[in-house]
Amino acid sequence: TIIYDVRGRVVATLSSEAVKLKDVSPAVWQAVVASEDHRFFKHKGVDVRGLTRAIGSMGKMGGGSTITQQLVKNLVLCQDRTISRKISEILLSLKVETRLTKEELLEAYLNNVYWGHGVYGIAGAAAAYFGKSPAELDVGESALLAALLPAPEALSPYANPAGAKRVRNQNLAAMARHGYLTEPAAKTLMNTPLGRGGAAPYRAPFFVSEVLFHLKTLFEGQDVLSTGGLKVHTTMDLALQEKAEQLTLEDGMVMMRGEDKGEAAIVAIDPATGAVRVLIGGREYSQSPYNRAVLSKRSAGSTFKPFVYLTALQEGVVNPSTLLQDEEIVFEVPDGEEPTYTPLNYSRKFKGTVSLRDCLVESLNVPTVKVAEMTGIDKIIEMSSKLGITSTLPNALSLALGSCETTPLEMTVAYASIAAGGIYSKPHLITKVRDRTGAVVYRHKGRRKLVANRAACAALHGMLRAAVTRGTGRSAAVGWPAEKVAGKTGTSDDYRDAWFAGYTPQLACVVWCGRDDNSSLPGTGSECAAPLWAKFMRAA
């Protein structure tokens, strides 16, 4: 399988050659059997005991699946949770066990199972998580990989180290219980660190791993990746992607104070089409393949404010010249956890009479909450959703100040919709896929929809331009013609998240900076995120 960028340049060549079981550390299959199907060598494809439990909870259609059943489901069947699919899975599993040996089944399973972060197969997992070949994996590493299988992203040591260690240790105990390990050895290994840190398996690894994940979704139930021979054409601009990788790694050095090194994510989208040109999920894939651009939901801070203003402008509640009072005020919240809400500005001072435009330029909190109250939080939530925010948003006045969690990708899509004059385009990474015969088996069909009033977007655009020419986003306009740049900074409470979201006519881009342990950064969005945004956009 070959993956190409938008200009036809080869980004990655993925080998479909399977790893022989003899070339895999025995600890790997032992850990998988102990974790997934400890009666694997005793049943004939279906574990009657496990099946009985599954039938007992048929409404959920969960549990009871053997390694053989999982293999059949992944390679032959769709993922529907229906009784008919479960019956087909059972019948095919019984048949497969008459054709293949247990060793052949294990080999096929290990080569096709999903290990998280866009990685399929034990060879990719060993390289991505530990920088090793499958033969070099030790018992602790094998126990961790096997423990990830039920929920590889949620249990990833990069996203959830505490959870990863917990399930690894549970699996070590299971290996001891089923005779693959002595209890003293298991207890010793439980006290060892996770030992993560592998090598990037291909160029543009964050983008490619997300492409692989999308391929699995597009061809659900079809063995397209292990069969190989695909020609996958993507929306990526490889030169821009690699420039962003370089800048993210270099710029991340300013955030390395504290125990947890600073991370950053960059997403860039063509506003006219929704094509994702750049997707960076962290400072260094080899140290952490956790893709923060699409998986990490972080507090949006003031980057959310434009959605409040756009809704108010569209509803006719305000215009850019509307005068508001920036003053100390207590809002009544009858249905809230607290009966009142008292927002403060970042400076803890008040400006008095200010225009709506200057409220955004100076990122004033109190007038923004006033506008949100006049407009209606439910309408703001609806507008945000239409623009591209898919995360659940709280129905609370504090939402106006970004007290919600969203991903960098969602935020980029929303700003791209504003840049396009209120037209939403579904974000996509893949344009076309050909199989080994050259036949087109997938082609992206663009979806564009007018979701916001063009006049309201034009008014907001003028306000966002002012924010970078004379407001909090000035550091994003360094070296740029001012008329081409529009955007907004964002900083969450205690400096945990720093954002800059903005666009030019050709490209919408969001930069997020933060730490995985949610500790404070050494600066705000204008200090941490906006300069990185400017460096990247100048290169674009």
C-alpha positions as CSV (number, residue, x, y, z in Angstrom):
1,T,0.0,0.0,0.0
2,I,1.3,3.4,-1.0
3,I,0.1,6.7,0.5
4,Y,0.5,9.9,-1.6
5,D,0.2,13.6,-0.7
6,V,-1.9,16.1,-2.6
7,R,0.8,16.6,-5.2
8,G,1.4,12.9,-5.8
9,R,4.5,12.6,-3.7
10,V,5.0,9.3,-1.9
11,V,4.6,9.7,1.8
12,A,4.6,6.1,3.0
13,T,5.0,2.7,1.6
14,L,3.3,0.1,3.9
15,S,4.4,-3.5,3.6
16,S,1.6,-6.1,3.8
17,E,4.1,-8.9,4.5
18,A,3.0,-10.8,7.6
19,V,5.4,-11.6,10.4
20,K,5.8,-15.3,11.1
21,L,4.8,-16.5,14.5
22,K,8.3,-17.9,15.0
23,D,9.7,-14.4,14.5
24,V,7.5,-13.1,17.4
25,S,8.6,-13.3,21.0
26,P,6.6,-16.1,22.7
27,A,5.7,-13.7,25.4
28,V,3.5,-11.8,23.0
29,W,1.1,-14.6,22.1
30,Q,1.2,-15.8,25.7
31,A,0.1,-12.4,26.9
32,V,-2.6,-12.1,24.2
33,V,-4.0,-15.6,25.1
34,A,-3.9,-14.8,28.8
35,S,-5.7,-11.5,28.2
36,E,-8.1,-12.2,25.4
37,D,-8.9,-16.0,25.4
38,H,-7.2,-18.1,28.1
39,R,-9.0,-21.2,26.8
40,F,-7.8,-20.7,23.3
41,F,-5.9,-24.0,23.1
42,K,-8.9,-26.0,24.5
43,H,-11.9,-24.8,22.5
44,K,-12.7,-25.4,18.8
45,G,-13.3,-21.8,17.8
46,V,-16.1,-21.0,20.2
47,D,-15.8,-21.0,24.0
48,V,-19.0,-22.5,25.3
49,R,-18.5,-21.0,28.7
50,G,-17.9,-17.5,27.3
51,L,-20.8,-17.9,24.8
52,T,-23.1,-18.8,27.7
53,R,-22.2,-15.5,29.4
54,A,-22.8,-13.6,26.1
55,I,-26.2,-15.2,25.6
56,G,-27.1,-14.2,29.1
57,S,-26.6,-10.6,28.1
58,M,-27.7,-10.8,24.5
59,G,-29.1,-7.3,24.6
60,K,-25.6,-6.0,24.8
61,M,-24.1,-8.6,22.4
62,G,-20.8,-8.3,24.2
63,G,-18.3,-10.7,25.7
64,G,-17.6,-14.3,24.9
65,S,-15.6,-13.7,21.7
66,T,-12.6,-16.0,21.3
67,I,-9.4,-15.0,19.4
68,T,-10.8,-17.0,16.4
69,Q,-14.1,-15.1,16.6
70,Q,-12.3,-11.7,16.8
71,L,-10.2,-12.7,13.7
72,V,-13.3,-13.7,11.7
73,K,-15.1,-10.5,12.7
74,N,-12.1,-8.3,11.7
75,L,-11.3,-10.0,8.4
76,V,-14.6,-11.2,7.1
77,L,-17.6,-9.7,8.8
78,C,-18.9,-6.1,9.4
79,Q,-18.8,-4.7,12.9
80,D,-22.6,-4.6,13.4
81,R,-23.7,-5.6,16.9
82,T,-26.6,-7.8,15.8
83,I,-27.7,-11.3,16.6
84,S,-27.4,-12.4,12.9
85,R,-23.8,-11.1,12.7
86,K,-23.0,-13.0,15.9
87,I,-24.4,-16.2,14.6
88,S,-22.4,-15.9,11.4
89,E,-19.3,-15.2,13.4
90,I,-19.8,-18.4,15.4
91,L,-20.4,-20.6,12.4
92,L,-17.4,-19.2,10.5
93,S,-15.2,-19.5,13.5
94,L,-16.1,-23.2,13.9
95,K,-15.3,-23.7,10.2
96,V,-12.0,-21.7,10.3
97,E,-10.8,-23.9,13.2
98,T,-11.1,-27.0,11.0
99,R,-8.9,-25.4,8.3
100,L,-6.1,-23.6,10.3
101,T,-3.9,-24.7,13.2
102,K,-3.9,-22.7,16.4
103,E,-0.5,-21.4,15.5
104,E,-1.8,-20.2,12.1
105,L,-4.7,-18.5,13.8
106,L,-2.5,-16.7,16.3
107,E,-0.2,-15.6,13.5
108,A,-3.1,-14.2,11.5
109,Y,-4.6,-12.5,14.6
110,L,-1.3,-10.8,15.6
111,N,-0.7,-9.5,12.0
112,N,-4.2,-8.0,11.7
113,V,-5.3,-6.7,15.0
114,Y,-5.5,-2.9,15.7
115,W,-3.1,-1.7,18.3
116,G,-4.1,2.0,18.4
117,H,-2.7,5.2,16.9
118,G,-3.3,4.0,13.3
119,V,-1.1,0.9,13.8
120,Y,-2.2,-2.5,12.6
121,G,-0.2,-5.7,13.2
122,I,2.4,-6.7,15.8
123,A,5.4,-5.5,13.7
124,G,4.0,-1.9,13.6
125,A,3.0,-2.0,17.3
126,A,6.4,-3.2,18.4
127,A,8.1,-0.4,16.4
128,A,5.6,2.3,17.4
129,Y,5.5,1.6,21.1
130,F,9.0,0.4,21.8
131,G,11.2,0.8,18.7
132,K,11.8,-2.9,18.6
133,S,11.1,-5.9,16.3
134,P,8.4,-8.4,17.5
135,A,11.2,-10.8,18.4
136,E,12.8,-8.4,20.8
137,L,9.7,-7.6,23.0
138,D,10.1,-8.6,26.6
139,V,7.4,-9.9,28.9
140,G,6.4,-6.6,30.3
141,E,6.2,-5.0,26.9
142,S,4.2,-7.9,25.6
143,A,1.8,-7.7,28.6
144,L,1.2,-4.0,27.8
145,L,0.5,-4.5,24.1
146,A,-2.0,-7.3,24.8
147,A,-3.7,-5.3,27.5
148,L,-4.3,-2.4,25.0
149,L,-6.4,-4.5,22.7
150,P,-9.8,-3.9,24.1
151,A,-9.5,-0.1,23.9
152,P,-6.1,0.8,22.4
153,E,-6.6,4.6,22.3
154,A,-8.3,4.9,25.7
155,L,-5.6,2.7,27.3
156,S,-2.7,4.1,25.4
157,P,0.4,4.7,27.6
158,Y,0.7,8.1,25.9
159,A,-2.8,9.2,26.6
160,N,-3.5,7.4,29.9
161,P,-0.3,6.1,31.5
162,A,-2.0,5.3,34.8
163,G,-4.7,3.2,33.0
164,A,-2.1,1.5,30.8
165,K,0.0,0.5,33.8
166,R,-3.1,-0.8,35.6
167,V,-4.3,-3.0,32.7
168,R,-0.7,-4.2,32.0
169,N,-0.4,-5.3,35.6
170,Q,-3.8,-7.0,35.4
171,N,-2.5,-8.9,32.4
172,L,0.8,-9.9,34.2
173,A,-1.4,-11.3,37.0
174,A,-3.4,-13.2,34.3
175,M,-0.2,-14.6,32.8
176,A,0.9,-15.9,36.2
177,R,-2.6,-17.3,36.8
178,H,-2.6,-19.3,33.6
179,G,1.0,-20.6,33.9
180,Y,2.9,-18.4,31.6
181,L,4.7,-16.6,34.4
182,T,5.6,-17.2,38.0
183,E,3.9,-15.0,40.6
184,P,7.2,-13.5,41.9
185,A,8.2,-12.6,38.4
186,A,4.9,-11.0,37.7
187,K,5.1,-9.0,40.9
188,T,8.6,-7.8,40.0
189,L,7.4,-6.7,36.5
190,M,4.5,-4.9,38.0
191,N,6.9,-2.4,39.6
192,T,8.7,-1.6,36.4
193,P,8.0,1.5,34.2
194,L,6.1,1.2,31.0
195,G,9.2,1.7,28.9
196,R,7.4,3.4,26.0
197,G,9.2,5.2,23.1
198,G,9.5,3.8,19.6
199,A,10.5,5.1,16.2
200,A,8.2,6.8,13.7
201,P,7.4,4.1,11.1
202,Y,7.0,6.5,8.2
203,R,7.1,10.1,7.1
204,A,4.4,12.4,8.4
205,P,3.4,9.8,11.1
206,F,0.6,11.7,12.8
207,F,-1.1,12.4,9.5
208,V,-0.5,8.9,8.1
209,S,-1.7,7.2,11.3
210,E,-5.0,9.1,11.1
211,V,-5.3,8.1,7.4
212,L,-4.9,4.5,8.3
213,F,-7.6,4.8,11.0
214,H,-9.9,6.4,8.4
215,L,-9.2,3.6,5.9
216,K,-10.2,1.0,8.5
217,T,-13.5,3.0,9.0
218,L,-14.1,3.4,5.3
219,F,-13.7,-0.3,4.5
220,E,-15.1,-1.7,7.7
221,G,-15.3,-5.4,7.7
222,Q,-13.0,-5.6,4.6
223,D,-9.4,-6.9,4.9
224,V,-8.0,-4.0,2.7
225,L,-5.0,-3.1,4.8
226,S,-3.6,-6.6,5.2
227,T,-4.3,-7.5,1.6
228,G,-2.3,-4.5,0.5
229,G,-1.8,-3.0,-3.0
230,L,-3.8,0.1,-2.3
231,K,-3.0,3.5,-3.7
232,V,-4.2,6.1,-1.2
233,H,-4.3,9.7,-2.3
234,T,-4.5,12.2,0.6
235,T,-5.1,15.9,1.1
236,M,-1.7,16.3,2.8
237,D,0.8,18.9,1.7
238,L,3.9,16.9,2.6
239,A,6.3,20.0,2.5
240,L,4.0,21.9,4.8
241,Q,3.5,18.9,7.1
242,E,7.2,18.4,7.5
243,K,7.8,22.1,8.1
244,A,5.1,22.0,10.8
245,E,6.8,19.0,12.4
246,Q,10.1,20.9,12.4
247,L,8.6,24.1,13.9
248,T,6.6,22.2,16.5
249,L,9.7,20.3,17.7
250,E,11.8,23.5,17.8
251,D,9.1,25.7,19.4
252,G,8.2,23.2,22.0
253,M,11.5,23.9,23.7
254,V,10.1,27.1,25.2
255,M,7.4,25.0,27.0
256,M,9.7,22.4,28.6
257,R,9.6,23.8,32.1
258,G,8.1,21.4,34.6
259,E,8.1,17.6,34.8
260,D,5.8,17.2,31.8
261,K,7.3,18.6,28.6
262,G,5.2,21.0,26.6
263,E,3.2,19.6,23.7
264,A,1.7,21.2,20.7
265,A,-0.7,20.4,17.9
266,I,-1.2,22.1,14.5
267,V,-4.1,21.5,12.1
268,A,-4.4,23.4,8.8
269,I,-7.4,23.1,6.5
270,D,-8.4,24.5,3.1
271,P,-11.5,26.6,3.9
272,A,-12.9,26.1,0.4
273,T,-12.9,22.3,0.5
274,G,-12.4,21.0,4.0
275,A,-9.2,19.3,2.9
276,V,-6.8,18.8,5.8
277,R,-3.4,19.9,4.6
278,V,-1.5,19.5,7.9
279,L,-2.2,17.5,11.0
280,I,0.4,17.4,13.8
281,G,-0.6,15.7,17.0
282,G,2.5,16.3,19.2
283,R,6.0,17.5,19.3
284,E,7.6,14.1,18.5
285,Y,5.8,11.0,17.3
286,S,8.7,8.7,18.3
287,Q,8.2,9.8,21.9
288,S,4.4,9.8,21.9
289,P,2.2,8.8,19.0
290,Y,-0.9,10.0,20.9
291,N,-2.6,12.3,18.3
292,R,-3.6,15.3,20.3
293,A,-5.0,17.0,17.2
294,V,-7.9,14.6,17.0
295,L,-8.1,12.9,20.4
296,S,-7.2,15.5,23.0
297,K,-10.2,17.6,24.2
298,R,-8.9,20.7,25.9
299,S,-10.4,23.9,27.3
300,A,-11.1,26.3,24.4
301,G,-10.6,29.5,26.3
302,S,-11.2,32.8,24.4
303,T,-10.9,31.1,21.0
304,F,-14.5,30.2,21.5
305,K,-15.6,33.9,21.8
306,P,-16.0,34.4,18.0
307,F,-18.8,31.8,17.9
308,V,-20.7,33.9,20.5
309,Y,-20.2,37.1,18.5
310,L,-21.1,35.4,15.2
311,T,-24.4,34.1,16.6
312,A,-25.3,37.5,18.1
313,L,-24.4,39.2,14.8
314,Q,-26.6,36.8,12.8
315,E,-29.5,37.1,15.3
316,G,-29.3,40.9,14.9
317,V,-28.7,41.3,18.6
318,V,-25.6,43.5,18.1
319,N,-23.4,44.9,15.4
320,P,-19.6,45.7,15.5
321,S,-20.3,49.2,16.7
322,T,-22.8,48.3,19.5
323,L,-21.7,49.9,22.8
324,L,-21.5,47.6,25.9
325,Q,-20.7,48.2,29.5
326,D,-17.6,46.4,30.8
327,E,-18.4,46.5,34.5
328,E,-18.5,44.3,37.5
329,I,-21.7,42.4,37.4
330,V,-23.4,39.3,38.9
331,F,-25.5,37.1,36.6
332,E,-28.4,35.2,38.1
333,V,-28.2,31.4,37.2
334,P,-31.4,29.9,38.5
335,D,-30.7,26.4,37.1
336,G,-27.0,26.3,37.6
337,E,-24.9,24.5,40.3
338,E,-24.2,28.0,41.7
339,P,-27.1,30.5,41.9
340,T,-24.9,33.3,40.5
341,Y,-22.0,33.8,38.1
342,T,-19.5,36.6,38.3
343,P,-17.1,36.7,35.4
344,L,-13.9,38.8,35.6
345,N,-11.6,40.1,32.9
346,Y,-8.1,38.8,32.6
347,S,-6.7,42.1,33.9
348,R,-9.2,42.1,36.8
349,K,-10.0,45.7,35.6
350,F,-13.0,47.1,33.8
351,K,-13.0,49.4,30.7
352,G,-16.4,51.0,31.0
353,T,-18.1,51.7,27.7
354,V,-16.7,49.7,24.8
355,S,-17.7,48.7,21.3
356,L,-18.4,45.1,20.4
357,R,-15.4,45.2,18.1
358,D,-13.1,46.3,21.0
359,C,-14.6,43.6,23.2
360,L,-13.2,41.0,20.9
361,V,-10.0,42.9,20.1
362,E,-9.1,43.2,23.8
363,S,-10.8,39.8,24.7
364,L,-13.0,41.3,27.4
365,N,-14.9,38.6,29.4
366,V,-17.7,40.6,31.0
367,P,-19.2,42.1,27.8
368,T,-18.9,38.7,26.1
369,V,-21.0,37.1,28.7
370,K,-23.6,39.9,28.4
371,V,-23.8,39.3,24.7
372,A,-24.2,35.5,25.3
373,E,-27.0,36.2,27.7
374,M,-28.8,38.5,25.3
375,T,-28.3,36.0,22.4
376,G,-29.1,32.7,24.2
377,I,-26.7,29.9,25.0
378,D,-28.8,27.4,23.1
379,K,-28.4,29.4,19.9
380,I,-24.7,29.7,20.5
381,I,-24.4,25.9,20.9
382,E,-26.4,25.4,17.7
383,M,-24.2,27.8,15.8
384,S,-21.0,26.2,17.1
385,S,-22.2,22.7,16.1
386,K,-23.0,23.9,12.6
387,L,-19.6,25.5,12.2
388,G,-17.9,22.2,13.0
389,I,-17.7,21.7,16.8
390,T,-18.8,18.1,17.4
391,S,-18.0,17.9,21.1
392,T,-20.8,18.2,23.6
393,L,-21.1,21.8,24.9
394,P,-22.4,22.8,28.3
395,N,-25.5,24.9,28.4
396,A,-24.1,27.5,30.8
397,L,-23.2,31.2,30.6
398,S,-19.5,30.3,31.2
399,L,-19.5,28.6,27.7
400,A,-19.2,32.2,26.3
401,L,-15.7,32.3,27.8
402,G,-14.7,28.8,26.4
403,S,-15.5,26.7,29.4
404,C,-15.8,23.7,27.2
405,E,-13.5,21.0,25.8
406,T,-12.8,20.6,22.1
407,T,-10.1,19.2,19.9
408,P,-7.7,21.2,17.7
409,L,-9.3,19.6,14.6
410,E,-12.8,20.7,15.6
411,M,-11.6,24.2,16.3
412,T,-9.9,24.4,12.9
413,V,-13.0,23.2,11.1
414,A,-15.1,25.9,12.8
415,Y,-12.7,28.7,11.9
416,A,-12.5,27.4,8.3
417,S,-16.2,27.7,8.1
418,I,-15.9,31.4,9.2
419,A,-13.1,31.9,6.7
420,A,-15.3,30.5,3.9
421,G,-18.0,33.1,4.6
422,G,-20.2,30.7,6.7
423,I,-19.9,27.7,4.4
424,Y,-19.1,24.4,6.3
425,S,-17.1,21.8,4.4
426,K,-16.8,18.3,5.9
427,P,-13.1,17.8,6.9
428,H,-11.4,14.9,5.1
429,L,-7.9,13.5,4.7
430,I,-8.4,11.0,1.8
431,T,-9.5,12.0,-1.7
432,K,-9.3,8.7,-3.6
433,V,-8.3,5.1,-3.1
434,R,-7.4,2.6,-5.8
435,D,-7.1,-1.2,-5.2
436,R,-4.3,-3.3,-6.6
437,T,-6.1,-3.6,-10.0
438,G,-6.3,0.2,-10.3
439,A,-10.0,0.4,-9.8
440,V,-11.2,3.3,-7.7
441,V,-12.8,1.9,-4.6
442,Y,-13.4,5.2,-2.8
443,R,-13.6,8.8,-3.9
444,H,-14.4,11.7,-1.6
445,K,-17.6,13.5,-2.3
446,G,-17.4,17.1,-1.1
447,R,-20.2,18.4,1.2
448,R,-20.6,22.2,1.4
449,K,-23.4,23.8,3.4
450,L,-24.2,27.4,4.2
451,V,-24.4,27.4,8.0
452,A,-24.0,31.1,8.9
453,N,-25.1,34.4,7.4
454,R,-22.4,35.8,5.0
455,A,-22.9,39.3,6.2
456,A,-22.5,38.2,9.8
457,C,-19.3,36.3,8.9
458,A,-18.0,39.4,7.1
459,A,-18.6,41.6,10.2
460,L,-16.9,39.0,12.4
461,H,-14.0,38.8,9.9
462,G,-13.4,42.5,10.4
463,M,-13.4,42.1,14.1
464,L,-10.9,39.1,13.9
465,R,-8.6,41.2,11.7
466,A,-8.6,43.9,14.3
467,A,-7.7,41.3,16.9
468,V,-4.5,40.6,15.2
469,T,-3.6,44.1,14.0
470,R,-4.1,45.9,17.4
471,G,-5.4,43.3,19.9
472,T,-4.3,40.2,21.8
473,G,-3.3,38.4,18.6
474,R,-0.7,40.9,17.4
475,S,2.1,38.4,17.6
476,A,0.4,36.3,14.9
477,A,0.6,39.1,12.4
478,V,4.4,39.6,12.6
479,G,5.8,39.7,9.0
480,W,2.4,39.5,7.4
481,P,0.3,41.9,5.4
482,A,-2.3,42.8,8.0
483,E,-5.2,42.5,5.6
484,K,-4.6,38.8,5.1
485,V,-4.7,37.6,8.7
486,A,-7.6,37.2,11.0
487,G,-7.8,35.2,14.3
488,K,-8.1,34.9,18.0
489,T,-5.9,33.9,20.9
490,G,-7.1,31.7,23.8
491,T,-5.8,30.9,27.2
492,S,-7.5,28.5,29.7
493,D,-7.6,28.9,33.5
494,D,-4.2,28.6,35.2
495,Y,-2.4,28.7,31.7
496,R,-3.2,25.1,31.1
497,D,-4.0,25.6,27.4
498,A,-2.7,28.2,24.9
499,W,-4.4,28.6,21.6
500,F,-4.3,30.6,18.4
501,A,-7.0,30.0,15.8
502,G,-6.9,32.0,12.6
503,Y,-6.9,32.0,8.9
504,T,-5.9,33.6,5.6
505,P,-8.1,33.3,2.5
506,Q,-6.2,30.1,1.5
507,L,-5.7,28.4,4.8
508,A,-7.4,28.0,8.3
509,C,-5.0,27.0,11.0
510,V,-5.1,26.3,14.7
511,V,-2.2,25.9,17.1
512,W,-2.7,24.4,20.5
513,C,0.0,24.3,23.2
514,G,-0.3,22.5,26.6
515,R,0.9,19.6,28.7
516,D,-0.5,16.1,29.0
517,D,-0.6,16.4,32.8
518,N,-2.6,19.6,32.5
519,S,-0.1,21.6,34.4
520,S,0.5,25.3,33.7
521,L,2.4,26.7,30.7
522,P,4.9,29.6,31.0
523,G,2.7,31.9,29.0
524,T,-0.6,32.8,27.3
525,G,-2.0,32.0,23.8
526,S,-0.4,35.2,22.5
527,E,3.0,34.2,23.9
528,C,3.0,30.4,23.3
529,A,0.7,29.6,20.4
530,A,0.5,32.8,18.2
531,P,4.2,33.0,17.5
532,L,4.3,29.3,16.4
533,W,1.1,30.0,14.2
534,A,2.9,32.9,12.6
535,K,6.0,30.9,11.8
536,F,4.0,28.1,10.2
537,M,1.7,30.3,8.2
538,R,4.6,32.3,6.8
539,A,6.1,29.0,5.6
540,A,2.8,28.2,4.0
